[in-house]
Amino acid sequence: MDIIKNNPYRIIGILSNATAREIQSRKGKITAYAKVGKQITSEFDFPLFDSIVRDQNKIEKAFSAIQQSKEMLENSLFWFLNTNSFDETAINYLRNGDKEKAIQIWEKVTTEKEVTYKNYSCFNNIGTLKLLGESQEDIKEGIEKKIKLIESDSFKNFVHSVAGEAFIIDNQKQVENFINDIIKQFQGKYSNADTLKLFSNCNGTIQKYLSQKFTEEPVHNIESQIERTKKKRNENKINAFQFGLMLHENTKADLTLLNSLLGVNDLKYKVIADNLAKEIMQCGIDYFNESKENKSKEEYLENALTLNRIADSIAVGKLTKDRAKDHIATLEEMKDQELSEAIIVLQSIKDLYLENERNIRQQIKQLEKSDYEIIIGRKTINHRAVEESIKSSIEWQKVNEMIVDLLSDNNLKKIKECNKEEQKKEFLELMNWLKVNSLKSTPITAILNKYKNIPPKLPFKIISSDITNTGNKPLFTKFIRYIGLNLKIQVTEEKSVTLYFKYINPDGSVKRNSETSPVGYSRSEIQKLSINTKSINLSGWGNADKCTYEIGKHRIEVYVDEYMIHSKDFIVDLAPSEKLEIELKKAEERLVVIKNFQYFKSEFDTLNSQMSNIKQWQFLRSQSDREMQINEKQKQIDSLVKKADNEKESETSKQQSIINEIKSKIQKAEY
């Protein structure tokens, strides 16, 4: 702390209760050293401080700073004095660099003790050491020790020992002076809020003084900012939106400080907060009117809303707050103006078309009843021509021109950002009706596509997502009933939002229920979001009795206002045990094939054919030769039979081993 480290008593090298004779003696000695360029040391150059350079200028200033009693007193509060044996011992420890031992000695006579004529100097000395501490807790304790001393009856003993008995004591004034010195020391080091915490254990009188002290500057800052903004706004209204934002930003810290010091119920706070809110509100009004008059391409309505919402959050008084809310309500209505106008125009086109259709069909009915040749069947109604007549009953080219002009890119964006979900749903239904019925639907299709590609203003951010299944089981067909989606979110605005979902099959088709699914989607649901909402757990799609999902890669797409905001892929597969069952069935079928298979069939056919030829009569062949040939061939057949049996037995054994292994895997399979 600079007021201690550069204390005049430290520079001179004496204690603050040194006598006038000691001060003069020290002055003569230190001046003499300085004149010849020598540095003089002091027994009070405590090692806890950095070394000090005593030049002529510093020395002169130091002695000048203790000429008056008032200055002597104020400087003494930030140095040490010696009035008793405790001080003597503790100061000796400080000389030797043992700060902790010195604190222990002074704490014994000050902790939970009252200030008396015997220990007042101990309160001052330990307070000085604590003010030099690194932690805010130490500094806080040092302040408390000092103020306890100043407010005590024994403060007069302190004053008399350092400033003389003629000094008139004003304890409260001296407390205020001490506080002013402390605040000055902490400027730039601690925030106002942190500085106030250092005095949190002080009494109500001190708290009141601090409140006045700390509110003067922020009140002045806010009032100055309001006046500067008002002047800039009057000179340049088209930039009033930026002026309003800057005013809010430049006064935010000061207003927060005033709130913490005074509270919202304090009259001074109400006045300054309402005046600030009024100027921000007026910035919004002037900016909106000027922008509208100049047909600005900025989002001036949304910008004006932003300023009025800021004003509403600042305002305290009922009149100011009600005025801000009225402005917000008016602007919200105007914000939806494009949507309302679009619905009116689209509905009028649809109504005209339907009216034309009714009239044409009514004319056909009358014709069918009144035209004799039609009645007797000589003539027929060309119904195709009737439908074409209905379709062309409106000048679609003019309709398209009107729609293109009405639904500009800017207006489409405003409609998308509108919060009136039912009206937006009506708008889309009318646009889709127009697309289906118009003879020239290309512009309508283009507008719809533009609208779908505009990102919605979401009241939440998606952090992550997880696919869910009934019972939290794996996505195997044997377990799947309902598959859903859990979205981990961060809510940015409390409101309701309608979410639409598409469950995409592996072939790209969308799962739908013809009776309940919205057009183009699988399902939808409304979610009411609060600031505490951390996740959206979307109910699943499926069947309670069986799996309705094909094996393969699926996807869930999430839409808000026709715009896809998220997608999540998932794989549906057979359980390992199911795959093994299929493998087992194939293996068992293979075993049956092996058992029924005739090995070496072609060889058998050859040998049997040869045997048949041998058994036939042959010219000039004896009976004994014939029998010998038959026996030899039979031996070959018997050998092949044995070989075939061995082969079948080997293959059967191998296949049975495969079957046994599969059965073992099925028993061990987790799923």
C-alpha positions in Angstrom: 0.0 0.0 0.0 1.7 3.2 -1.2 0.5 5.4 1.7 2.5 3.1 4.0 5.5 2.3 1.8 6.0 6.0 1.1 4.9 7.3 4.5 6.9 10.4 5.5 7.7 8.9 8.9 9.2 5.9 7.0 11.3 8.1 4.7 12.5 10.1 7.7 13.2 6.8 9.5 11.3 7.4 12.8 8.2 6.2 14.6 5.1 8.4 14.4 5.1 9.2 18.1 8.7 10.5 18.0 9.1 13.8 20.0 9.7 17.1 18.4 13.4 17.0 19.6 13.8 13.5 18.0 12.3 14.7 14.8 14.7 17.7 14.7 17.7 15.6 15.5 16.8 13.2 12.8 16.3 16.0 10.3 19.7 17.4 11.0 21.4 14.1 10.6 19.5 13.0 7.4 20.0 16.4 5.8 23.7 16.3 6.4 24.0 12.9 4.9 22.0 13.9 1.9 24.1 17.0 1.2 27.2 14.9 0.8 25.5 12.3 -1.3 25.4 9.6 1.4 22.5 7.3 2.1 21.4 7.2 5.7 19.7 4.1 7.1 17.2 3.7 10.0 16.5 1.0 12.6 12.9 1.2 11.2 13.9 0.2 7.7 12.0 -3.1 8.3 13.0 -6.0 6.0 9.3 -6.5 5.0 9.7 -3.4 2.8 11.7 -2.9 -0.3 14.8 -0.8 0.2 14.3 3.0 0.1 16.3 5.7 -1.6 16.4 8.9 0.5 17.1 11.7 -1.9 17.0 15.5 -1.1 13.6 15.9 -2.7 12.0 13.0 -0.8 13.4 14.1 2.5 12.1 17.7 2.1 8.7 16.5 1.1 8.6 14.1 4.1 9.4 16.7 6.7 7.0 19.1 5.0 4.2 16.5 5.3 4.4 16.4 9.1 4.5 20.1 9.8 0.8 20.3 10.7 -1.1 18.3 13.4 -3.7 17.2 10.9 -1.1 15.8 8.6 0.8 14.2 11.4 -2.3 12.4 12.6 -3.3 11.1 9.1 0.2 9.9 8.3 0.5 8.3 11.8 -2.5 6.1 11.0 -0.5 4.5 8.3 2.7 3.9 10.3 3.9 2.5 13.6 4.3 3.9 17.1 5.8 2.6 20.3 4.0 3.2 23.6 4.4 0.0 25.6 6.4 -3.2 26.1 4.3 -5.1 23.5 5.1 -2.5 20.9 8.8 -2.6 21.8 9.0 -6.4 21.5 6.9 -6.6 18.3 8.9 -3.8 16.6 12.1 -5.7 17.5 10.8 -8.7 15.7 10.0 -6.5 12.7 13.6 -5.2 12.7 14.7 -8.8 12.5 12.3 -9.6 9.6 9.9 -11.8 11.7 6.5 -10.2 10.7 4.5 -13.2 11.9 5.9 -13.1 15.4 5.1 -9.4 15.6 1.5 -10.0 14.5 1.2 -12.8 17.2 2.3 -10.4 19.9 -0.1 -7.6 18.8 -3.0 -10.0 18.3 -2.8 -11.2 21.9 -3.7 -7.7 23.1 -6.2 -6.8 20.4 -8.2 -9.9 19.4 -11.6 -9.7 20.9 -10.4 -6.8 23.1 -11.6 -3.3 23.5 -9.4 -0.3 22.8 -7.9 1.2 25.9 -5.2 3.7 26.8 -2.9 0.7 27.3 -3.3 -1.0 23.9 -4.4 1.7 21.5 -1.0 1.7 19.8 -1.2 -2.1 19.3 -4.5 -1.6 17.4 -2.8 0.9 15.2 0.3 -1.2 14.6 -1.4 -4.5 13.8 -3.8 -2.6 11.6 -0.8 -1.2 9.6 0.7 -4.6 9.2 -2.6 -6.1 8.1 -3.1 -3.4 5.5 0.1 -4.5 3.9 -1.3 -8.1 3.6 -1.7 -9.9 0.3 -5.2 -11.2 0.9 -8.4 -9.1 1.0 -9.2 -10.8 4.4 -6.0 -9.3 5.9 -6.8 -5.9 4.5 -10.3 -6.1 5.7 -9.1 -7.0 9.2 -6.6 -4.1 9.1 -9.4 -1.6 8.2 -11.5 -2.9 11.0 -8.7 -2.5 13.6 -8.1 1.1 12.4 -11.7 2.1 12.5 -12.2 0.4 15.9 -9.3 2.6 17.2 -10.6 5.8 15.6 -14.2 5.3 16.9 -13.0 4.5 20.5 -12.7 6.9 23.4 -9.0 6.0 23.6 -8.4 7.5 20.2 -7.6 10.7 22.0 -4.6 9.0 23.5 -3.4 8.1 20.0 -4.0 11.7 18.8 -2.2 13.2 21.7 0.8 10.9 21.3 1.3 11.7 17.6 -0.3 15.2 17.0 -0.2 16.9 20.3 -2.8 17.6 22.9 -4.0 20.8 21.3 -5.5 18.9 18.3 -9.3 19.0 18.3 -10.7 15.5 17.8 -13.7 14.7 15.6 -13.9 10.9 15.5 -16.5 10.7 12.7 -14.7 13.1 10.5 -11.5 11.2 11.1 -13.2 7.9 10.1 -14.3 9.6 6.9 -10.8 10.8 6.2 -9.4 7.4 6.8 -12.0 5.8 4.5 -11.2 8.4 1.8 -7.5 7.5 2.0 -8.2 3.8 1.8 -10.5 4.2 -1.2 -7.9 6.3 -3.0 -5.3 3.6 -2.4 -7.5 0.9 -4.0 -8.5 2.8 -7.1 -7.4 0.7 -10.1 -6.5 -2.3 -7.9 -10.0 -3.4 -6.8 -13.4 -2.9 -8.3 -15.9 -0.7 -6.4 -17.8 -3.9 -5.4 -14.6 -5.5 -4.0 -13.7 -2.3 -2.2 -17.1 -2.2 -0.5 -16.6 -5.8 0.7 -13.6 -4.7 2.7 -16.0 -2.5 4.8 -18.8 -5.1 5.1 -18.4 -5.6 8.9 -18.5 -1.8 9.6 -21.4 -0.1 11.3 -24.4 1.5 9.7 -23.0 5.1 9.8 -20.0 4.0 7.8 -22.1 2.0 5.4 -24.2 5.1 4.8 -21.1 7.3 4.2 -19.7 4.7 1.8 -23.0 4.5 0.0 -23.0 8.3 -0.5 -19.3 8.2 -1.5 -19.7 5.5 -4.0 -23.0 6.7 -5.6 -21.7 10.2 -6.4 -19.5 9.1 -9.3 -21.9 6.5 -10.9 -24.8 8.9 -10.7 -22.8 11.6 -12.3 -21.5 9.2 -15.0 -25.1 8.0 -15.9 -26.5 11.6 -16.0 -23.6 12.7 -18.2 -24.1 9.7 -20.6 -27.9 10.5 -20.8 -27.2 14.1 -21.7 -24.6 13.2 -24.3 -26.9 10.6 -25.9 -29.8 13.0 -25.9 -27.7 15.6 -27.8 -26.4 13.0 -30.3 -29.9 11.6 -30.8 -31.4 15.0 -31.6 -28.7 15.7 -34.1 -28.7 12.3 -35.9 -31.9 10.3 -35.3 -31.2 7.7 -37.9 -28.3 6.4 -35.7 -30.3 6.5 -32.5 -30.4 2.7 -32.3 -26.6 2.6 -31.9 -26.7 5.6 -29.5 -29.2 3.7 -27.3 -27.1 0.5 -27.3 -24.0 2.5 -26.4 -25.9 4.3 -23.6 -27.0 1.0 -22.2 -23.5 -0.5 -22.4 -21.7 2.6 -21.0 -24.0 2.8 -18.0 -24.5 -0.9 -17.2 -21.7 -1.2 -14.6 -22.6 2.1 -12.9 -26.3 1.1 -12.7 -25.4 -2.3 -11.3 -23.2 -0.7 -8.6 -26.1 1.7 -7.7 -28.5 -1.2 -7.5 -26.1 -3.1 -5.1 -25.6 0.0 -3.0 -29.1 1.5 -2.9 -31.5 -1.2 -4.0 -34.4 -0.8 -6.4 -36.7 0.7 -3.8 -34.4 3.7 -3.1 -35.8 6.9 -4.5 -32.4 8.1 -5.9 -32.1 4.7 -7.8 -35.6 4.9 -9.1 -35.1 8.4 -10.5 -31.8 7.6 -12.2 -33.0 4.2 -13.5 -36.2 5.7 -15.0 -34.4 8.6 -16.6 -32.0 6.1 -18.2 -34.9 3.9 -19.4 -36.7 6.9 -20.9 -33.7 8.0 -22.9 -33.1 4.5 -24.3 -36.8 4.3 -25.1 -36.7 7.6 -26.9 -33.7 6.4 -28.9 -35.9 3.5 -30.1 -38.8 5.8 -30.9 -36.8 8.4 -32.9 -34.8 5.7 -34.7 -38.0 3.8 -35.7 -39.8 6.9 -37.0 -36.8 8.1 -38.9 -36.1 4.7 -40.4 -39.7 4.2 -41.5 -39.9 7.6 -43.1 -36.6 7.0 -45.0 -37.7 3.4 -46.0 -34.6 2.0 -44.3 -33.5 -1.5 -45.3 -32.4 -2.2 -41.7 -34.5 -4.3 -39.3 -35.6 -1.1 -37.7 -38.7 -2.6 -36.1 -36.7 -5.4 -34.4 -34.0 -2.9 -33.4 -36.6 -0.6 -31.8 -38.1 -3.6 -30.0 -34.6 -4.4 -28.6 -34.2 -0.9 -27.2 -37.6 -0.9 -25.6 -37.0 -4.3 -24.0 -33.8 -2.9 -22.6 -35.7 0.1 -21.2 -38.3 -2.2 -19.7 -35.6 -4.2 -17.9 -34.1 -1.0 -16.5 -37.3 0.9 -15.5 -38.5 0.8 -11.9 -41.4 3.3 -11.7 -44.8 2.1 -12.8 -45.4 4.9 -15.4 -42.0 4.4 -17.1 -42.4 0.6 -17.1 -46.0 0.7 -18.4 -44.9 3.1 -21.2 -42.1 0.7 -22.2 -44.5 -2.3 -22.2 -47.0 -0.3 -24.3 -44.3 0.4 -26.9 -43.3 -3.2 -27.0 -46.9 -4.4 -27.5 -47.4 -1.8 -30.3 -44.2 -2.9 -32.0 -45.0 -6.6 -31.6 -48.3 -6.0 -33.4 -46.5 -4.1 -36.2 -43.9 -6.8 -36.4 -46.7 -9.2 -37.4 -48.1 -6.8 -39.9 -46.5 -8.6 -42.9 -47.9 -11.9 -41.8 -51.4 -10.5 -41.3 -51.4 -8.7 -44.7 -50.1 -11.9 -46.4 -52.9 -14.0 -44.9 -55.6 -11.4 -45.9 -54.4 -11.3 -49.5 -54.0 -15.1 -49.9 -57.3 -15.7 -48.3 -59.0 -13.2 -50.6 -57.5 -15.0 -53.6 -58.7 -18.3 -52.4 -62.2 -16.9 -51.6 -62.4 -15.4 -55.1 -61.4 -18.7 -56.6 -63.9 -20.7 -54.6 -66.7 -18.2 -55.4 -65.9 -18.5 -59.1 -66.0 -22.3 -58.8 -69.3 -22.3 -57.0 -70.8 -20.0 -59.7 -69.5 -22.1 -62.6 -70.7 -25.3 -61.0 -74.1 -23.8 -60.3 -74.4 -22.7 -63.9 -73.7 -26.2 -65.0 -76.3 -27.6 -62.7 -78.9 -25.2 -64.0 -77.9 -26.1 -67.6 -78.3 -29.8 -66.9 -81.8 -29.2 -65.6 -83.0 -26.7 -68.3 -81.3 -27.7 -71.6 -83.7 -30.1 -73.3 -81.0 -31.6 -75.6 -78.8 -32.4 -72.6 -81.8 -33.9 -70.7 -82.7 -36.2 -73.6 -79.0 -37.1 -74.2 -78.4 -35.4 -77.5 -75.7 -33.2 -75.9 -73.3 -33.7 -73.0 -71.4 -31.5 -70.7 -67.6 -31.3 -71.4 -66.5 -31.7 -67.8 -62.8 -31.3 -68.7 -63.6 -27.9 -70.2 -65.6 -27.0 -67.0 -62.5 -27.8 -64.8 -60.3 -25.8 -67.1 -62.8 -22.9 -66.9 -62.7 -23.0 -63.1 -58.9 -23.1 -63.1 -58.6 -20.1 -65.4 -61.3 -18.1 -63.7 -58.6 -16.0 -62.0 -55.9 -14.0 -63.8 -53.0 -15.9 -62.3 -50.3 -13.7 -63.9 -51.6 -10.7 -61.9 -51.9 -12.9 -58.8 -48.3 -13.9 -59.1 -47.1 -10.3 -59.6 -49.1 -9.3 -56.5 -47.7 -12.2 -54.4 -44.1 -11.6 -55.5 -44.4 -7.9 -54.6 -46.1 -8.8 -51.2 -43.7 -11.6 -50.2 -40.3 -10.0 -50.8 -37.3 -11.6 -49.2 -37.4 -9.1 -46.4 -41.0 -9.7 -45.6 -40.5 -13.5 -45.8 -37.8 -13.2 -43.1 -40.1 -11.1 -40.9 -42.9 -13.7 -41.3 -40.5 -16.5 -40.4 -39.4 -14.6 -37.2 -43.0 -14.0 -36.1 -44.1 -15.8 -32.9 -47.7 -16.4 -34.0 -47.5 -20.1 -34.8 -51.1 -20.6 -35.7 -51.1 -17.7 -38.1 -47.9 -18.9 -39.8 -49.5 -22.4 -40.1 -52.5 -20.7 -41.8 -50.1 -18.7 -44.1 -48.3 -22.0 -45.2 -51.6 -23.8 -45.8 -52.8 -20.9 -48.0 -49.5 -20.8 -49.9 -49.7 -24.6 -50.5 -53.3 -24.3 -51.7 -52.2 -21.6 -54.1 -49.4 -23.8 -55.4 -51.8 -26.7 -56.0 -54.5 -24.7 -57.7 -52.6 -22.0 -59.7 -52.1 -22.5 -63.4 -48.8 -20.7 -63.1 -47.4 -22.0 -59.8 -43.6 -21.6 -60.5 -43.3 -18.2 -58.6 -45.4 -19.6 -55.7 -43.1 -22.6 -55.5 -40.0 -20.4 -55.6 -41.4 -18.3 -52.7 -42.2 -21.4 -50.6 -38.7 -22.7 -51.2 -37.2 -19.4 -50.1 -39.3 -19.4 -47.0 -38.3 -22.9 -46.1 -34.6 -22.0 -46.5 -34.8 -19.1 -44.0 -33.4 -20.3 -40.7 -35.9 -19.7 -37.9 -35.1 -17.7 -34.8 -34.8 -20.5 -32.2 -35.3 -20.0 -28.5 -32.7 -22.6 -27.7 -29.4 -24.1 -28.8 -28.9 -27.8 -29.4 -25.8 -29.1 -27.6 -26.1 -32.8 -28.3 -28.7 -35.5 -29.0 -29.3 -39.2 -28.3 -31.5 -41.8 -29.9 -33.8 -43.5 -27.3 -35.5 -46.9 -27.3 -38.1 -48.5 -25.1 -36.5 -49.6 -21.9 -33.2 -48.0 -23.0 -32.3 -51.3 -24.8 -30.0 -51.6 -27.9 -31.5 -50.9 -31.3 -32.1 -54.6 -32.2 -35.3 -55.6 -33.8 -36.2 -57.9 -30.9 -36.2 -55.0 -28.5 -37.4 -52.1 -30.6 -40.9 -50.8 -29.9 -40.8 -47.0 -29.9 -37.7 -45.0 -31.0 -37.4 -41.4 -29.9 -34.9 -38.6 -29.7 -33.5 -36.7 -26.6 -32.1 -33.3 -27.3 -29.7 -31.7 -24.8 -30.4 -27.9 -25.1 -29.6 -24.5 -23.7 -32.6 -22.2 -23.6 -32.1 -18.6 -24.7 -35.7 -17.5 -24.5 -38.7 -18.7 -22.5 -41.4 -19.6 -25.0 -43.3 -22.5 -26.7 -42.0 -24.0 -29.9 -43.6 -26.5 -32.3 -41.3 -29.2 -33.5 -41.9 -31.4 -36.6 -40.2 -34.7 -37.1 -39.5 -36.9 -40.1 -38.6 -40.6 -39.5 -36.7 -41.5 -42.7 -36.5 -45.2 -43.7 -33.4 -46.8 -45.3 -35.1 -46.4 -48.7 -35.6 -42.6 -48.1 -39.4 -42.8 -47.5 -41.0 -41.0 -44.6 -42.9 -42.9 -41.9 -46.4 -41.5 -41.7 -49.8 -42.2 -40.3 -52.4 -41.1 -42.8 -54.8 -40.0 -40.0 -52.5 -38.2 -37.6 -49.3 -37.2 -39.3 -48.9 -33.6 -40.5 -48.5 -33.1 -44.2 -44.9 -34.1 -45.2 -43.9 -35.1 -41.6 -44.2 -38.1 -39.3 -45.4 -36.2 -36.3 -45.2 -32.9 -34.4 -45.3 -31.7 -30.8 -45.3 -28.4 -28.9 -42.6 -27.9 -26.3 -42.9 -25.2 -23.6 -39.4 -24.0 -22.7 -38.3 -22.4 -19.5 -34.8 -21.1 -18.6 -34.4 -24.3 -16.5 -35.2 -26.7 -19.4 -32.0 -28.7 -20.1 -33.4 -31.3 -22.5 -36.3 -32.1 -24.8 -37.3 -35.8 -24.6 -39.3 -36.4 -27.8 -41.8 -39.3 -27.6 -41.1 -42.2 -29.9 -42.5 -43.6 -33.1 -43.3 -47.2 -33.4 -45.7 -50.0 -32.2 -46.3 -51.4 -28.7 -46.4 -55.0 -29.9 -43.7 -55.4 -32.5 -40.8 -53.7 -34.2 -41.9 -51.6 -37.3 -38.4 -50.7 -38.3 -36.5 -52.3 -41.2 -32.9 -53.4 -40.8 -30.6 -50.7 -42.1 -29.7 -47.0 -41.6 -32.5 -44.7 -40.4 -32.6 -41.0 -39.7 -34.7 -38.6 -37.5 -34.9 -35.1 -38.8 -36.2 -32.2 -36.6 -37.8 -29.2 -38.2 -39.0 -25.8 -37.0 -41.1 -23.7 -39.3 -40.2 -25.8 -42.4 -36.5 -25.6 -41.6 -34.4 -28.6 -40.6 -32.6 -27.7 -37.4 -31.1 -31.2 -36.5 -30.8 -34.7 -37.8 -29.6 -37.9 -36.1 -28.8 -41.3 -37.8 -29.3 -44.6 -36.2 -28.8 -48.3 -37.3 -31.5 -50.9 -36.8 -30.1 -54.5 -36.8 -30.8 -58.0 -35.6 -29.5 -58.9 -32.2 -26.4 -61.1 -32.2 -28.5 -64.1 -30.9 -30.9 -63.6 -33.8 -28.1 -63.6 -36.3 -26.8 -66.8 -34.7 -30.2 -68.4 -34.9 -30.3 -67.7 -38.6 -26.8 -69.1 -38.9 -27.8 -72.2 -36.9 -30.8 -72.9 -39.1 -28.6 -72.7 -42.2 -26.1 -75.0 -40.6 -28.7 -77.6 -39.6 -30.1 -77.5 -43.2 -26.6 -78.0 -44.4 -26.3 -81.1 -42.1 -29.4 -82.6 -43.7 -28.0 -82.0 -47.2 -24.7 -83.7 -46.2 -26.5 -86.7 -44.8 -28.6 -87.1 -47.9 -25.7 -86.3 -50.3 -24.3 -89.2 -52.4 -20.5 -88.7 -52.5 -18.5 -89.8 -55.6 -21.8 -90.2 -57.6 -20.0 -89.9 -61.0 -17.5 -92.6 -60.0 -20.3 -94.9 -58.8 -22.1 -94.3 -62.1 -19.0 -95.2 -64.1 -18.3 -98.4 -62.0 -21.9 -99.5 -62.2 -22.0 -99.0 -65.9 -18.8 -101.0 -66.3 -20.3 -103.7 -64.1 -23.4 -103.9 -66.3 -21.2 -104.3 -69.4 -19.2 -107.1 -67.7 -22.3 -109.0 -66.8 -23.5 -109.0 -70.4 -22.5 -112.0 -72.7 -19.3 -111.6 -74.6 -18.1 -113.8 -77.5 -15.2 -116.1 -76.7 -15.1 -115.1 -73.0 -15.1 -118.0 -70.6 -17.3 -118.3 -67.5 -14.4 -118.1 -65.2 -13.1 -114.9 -66.9 -16.5 -113.4 -66.5 -16.7 -114.2 -62.8 -13.2 -112.9 -62.2 -14.0 -109.6 -63.9 -17.2 -109.2 -61.9 -15.3 -109.9 -58.6 -12.6 -107.3 -59.4 -15.2 -104.7 -60.4 -17.2 -105.4 -57.2 -14.1 -104.9 -55.1 -13.7 -101.4 -56.7 -17.3 -100.6 -56.0 -17.0 -101.8 -52.4 -13.8 -99.7 -51.9 -15.6 -96.6 -53.3 -18.6 -97.3 -51.0 -16.3 -97.3 -48.0 -14.5 -94.1 -49.2 -17.9 -92.4 -49.7 -19.1 -93.5 -46.2 -15.8 -92.1 -44.7 -16.2 -88.8 -46.5 -19.8 -88.4 -45.4 -18.9 -89.3 -41.8 -16.1 -86.7 -41.9 -18.3 -83.9 -43.3 -21.1 -84.8 -41.0 -18.8 -84.5 -38.0 -17.4 -81.2 -39.2 -20.9 -79.8 -39.7 -22.0 -81.0 -36.3 -19.1 -79.2 -34.7 -20.1 -76.0 -36.4 -23.7 -76.5 -35.2 -22.5 -77.1 -31.6 -20.2 -74.0 -31.7 -23.1 -71.8 -32.9 -25.4 -73.2 -30.1 -22.7 -72.4 -27.6 -22.4 -68.8 -28.9 -26.2 -68.5 -28.7 -26.1 -69.5 -25.0 -23.3 -67.0 -24.3 -24.8 -64.1 -26.3 -25.8 -61.1 -24.2 -28.6 -60.1 -26.5 
